[in-house]
């Protein structure tokens, strides 16, 4: 039997500084999820500090999983 799993990651305080480091860290998250069978279905951001221009990045994932059933 197949079912869909949903999950999300929150990447905290994405800002204008250390952009290359942040991009590398996000790339690692995406590669790990993809290799585990997860599909990125949506992203969103939310401003957490307007003065310093920091946001959170939300990555929403889904994966098709299966339950093995035994018939006796």
N, C-alpha and C positions, 0 to 999 in steps of 0.2 A: 504494500500500500504506500502510495506517495503522499507527501505533504510538504508544504512550503514553510521554511523557517525564516524569521525576520530578525535582524539585529542592527545595531548602530554603533558607531564610534564617534566620540567627541574629541576633536583636536582643539585644545585650549589655547587661547590668546594668540591667534594669528594676527600679526601686525606688519608694519612696514619695515621693521628691522630684522636682520637675520633671514632674509627671504630665501636665500639658497638653502640654508639649513632646514627651514620649514618645508620647502618643496621636497627635499630629500627624505625627510621624515614621513611626509604624506605619501610619497612614492613607495616607501617601504611598507606602510600600512596597506596600501592598495595591492601591492604584489603578494603580500602574505595572505590576504583575504582571497585574491583570485586563485592562488595555488591551492587553497583549501576548498575551492568550489563555490565561493560566494560571488554574487553578481551585484555590482554597484547599481542601484536603481534610482537614487536621488541624492542630492546634496543641498545643504542649506547653511546659511550663516546667520549669526545673531550678534549684534554689537553689545559688548560687555563693558567697554570703557571708551566713551565717545571722545574724551579729551586726548587720549593717547592712541586713538584709532585701533583698538584691539577688538577682535571678533572671535567667536568660537565657530569652528567648522564642524558641521554634522554630516556624517556619511551614513547613508541608509543602505542596507544590504538585504538580499534574499538568497536562499539556497534551496534547491529541491532535494529533499531527503526521502529515504525509504525506510519502512518498517518491515522487517521480515516476519512473516507469519508461518507457522508450521501447522499443517493439517494432520490430525491423527486419525 
